[in-house]
Amino acid sequence: MAATGADVLEVHHHDDSVSRYQEVEYCAWQGGVTVYRGGTEIARHDDVLGTQAVKLAERLP
């Protein structure tokens, strides 16, 4: 599975909590998500209701 990049990733959990990550890659799978930074796994959640990923626009000079 290929990882998708996100400037900001929000992971919404079944208990209504939200985990937030910045400048990461992630692989979503049914009911869960694995979060990577620099190719290293930094988090794995298996209680996911949904995710929201944001790619920020680059600033022009």
C-alpha positions as CSV (number, residue, x, y, z in Angstrom):
1,M,0.0,0.0,0.0
2,A,1.3,3.4,-0.9
3,A,1.5,6.2,1.7
4,T,-0.3,9.5,1.0
5,G,1.3,12.7,2.2
6,A,-0.5,15.3,4.4
7,D,0.7,18.5,5.9
8,V,-2.0,18.0,8.6
9,L,-3.7,14.8,9.4
10,E,-6.7,14.5,11.9
11,V,-7.7,11.0,13.0
12,H,-11.2,10.9,14.6
13,H,-11.7,8.0,17.0
14,H,-14.8,6.1,18.3
15,D,-14.5,7.7,21.7
16,D,-14.8,11.2,20.1
17,S,-11.1,12.0,20.6
18,V,-9.0,13.4,17.8
19,S,-5.3,12.8,17.1
20,R,-3.5,15.4,15.1
21,Y,-0.2,15.0,13.2
22,Q,1.8,17.4,11.0
23,E,4.0,16.7,8.0
24,V,3.3,13.0,7.8
25,E,2.4,10.2,5.4
26,Y,-0.4,7.8,6.1
27,C,-2.0,4.6,4.9
28,A,-5.8,4.3,5.7
29,W,-7.3,0.8,5.9
30,Q,-10.8,-0.3,6.8
31,G,-11.3,0.9,10.4
32,G,-7.8,2.2,10.9
33,V,-4.8,4.2,9.8
34,T,-1.0,3.9,10.1
35,V,0.9,7.2,10.3
36,Y,4.5,7.6,9.1
37,R,7.1,10.3,9.3
38,G,10.3,10.0,7.2
39,G,9.4,6.4,6.4
40,T,9.2,5.4,10.1
41,E,5.9,4.3,11.6
42,I,5.0,6.8,14.4
43,A,1.4,5.7,15.1
44,R,-1.2,3.0,14.3
45,H,-4.8,3.5,15.2
46,D,-7.5,0.7,14.8
47,D,-10.4,2.6,16.3
48,V,-11.0,5.2,13.5
49,L,-14.3,6.7,12.5
50,G,-12.6,8.9,9.9
51,T,-9.6,10.9,8.8
52,Q,-9.2,14.4,7.4
53,A,-6.0,15.2,5.6
54,V,-4.9,18.7,4.5
55,K,-2.3,19.7,2.0
56,L,-1.4,23.3,2.6
57,A,-0.9,25.6,-0.4
58,E,2.7,26.7,-1.1
59,R,3.3,30.4,-0.5
60,L,4.3,32.4,-3.5
61,P,7.2,34.9,-3.1
